[in-house]
Amino acid sequence: MKLIVTGGAGFIGSAFIRYMLARFSDCKVVNLDSLTYAGNLENLKSVQGNPNYSFVRGDITNLGDVEAVLSGGADGLVNFAAESHVDRSIVDASQSVRTNVLGTQVLLEISRQTKIKRFIQVSTDEVYGSLEKGRFTENSPLSPNSPYAASKTAADMLVRAYHRTYGMDVITTRCCNNYGPFQFPEKFVPLVIINAMGERSIPIYGDGFHTRDWIHVEDHCSAIAAILAEGVSGETYNIGANQEEKNLDLAYSILQILERPRSLVEFVRDRPGHDRRYAVDATRLRCEVGWKPCIPLMEGLRDTVEWYTAHQSWVNDVKSGEYRGYYKKMYEEREETLDRLENRRSE
């Protein structure tokens, strides 16, 4: 089996590559990644000597890059490549649109031409918007509330159109919030862990009662592997773990694991259009494909905290140089954007 994985140097993409190579001896993986700020080949150090793994640096919006990798065909393409930071999309939506929409269309078109057997679009539960009660099903209306979520929604619609128009074998997955080793520090769980380890303040948006369903990245990878093998063409599958937690409570749990005081929590200005709650119903995936998550949240959190504690050099590398500069610049721009929005509302 030959797989092309786009965005394979990122958090979830690299986890999926490690997962597949560890479990399927006949699996050959080609990783196409442009190595933006969140792409890190250190995430794949354990497989760099594996003869079944190869890396190609390239941009999914570039026809030449994509054609070069897809020209030999493949049994499947799994598209993880995305600009996924909501705050960054609020500051400047153009990169999210370029990568997430145009990039997906380029991948779809070249996959169609080169007859890639199955195309998996890795999407997000954020395309559904926010809800107070119940859970989103795959038939729930799409109602994105951030530029990032809107760009992923547009990509999902392109995937659907390529199935209906050209008969391509495509599947879309929409997963809840991931956590685990190798996650870039801009995301909530590693940010809390790293700041708590250094006894620095932990920023919590608004009142901290924004609620998410949390899944360990390895459970997400097992779900995608199952969908790749058993999923029905043209379908969408929600991936969830039924492990909802408020952001504030999750931060407190991490502080307890690290034996740090709750006083490190600092409430900060809320994100514009911040969705209050996400929750997906993964019944279709469990019944039709036979998948279920295996890692309880508190167990997974403890393992994740232990990983970051044991891999200080990885953390230091990621937070140094261009990464540190990007991270600082992004939050400065976010604050400037929020100031402008507030000034416009007060005028």
Buried (B, 14 or more C-beta within 10 A) or exposed (E): BBBBBBBBBBBBBBBBBBBBBEEBEEBBBBBBBBBBBBBBBBBBEBBEEBEBBEBEEBBBBEEEBBBBBBEEEBBBBBBBBBBBBBBBBBBBBEBBBBBBBBBBBBBBBBBBEBEBBBBBBBBBBBBBBBBEEEBBBBEBEBBBBBBBBBBBBBBBBBBBBBBEEEEBBBBBBBBBBBBBBBBBBBBBBBBBBBBBBEEEEBBBBBEBEBBBBBBBBBBBBBBBBBBBEEBEEBBBBBBBBBBBBBBBEBBBBBBEBBEBEEEBBEEEEBBBBBBEBBBBBBEBBBEBBEBBBEBEBEEBBBBBBEBBBEBEEBBEEBEEEEBEEBBEEBBEBBEEBBEEEEEEEEE
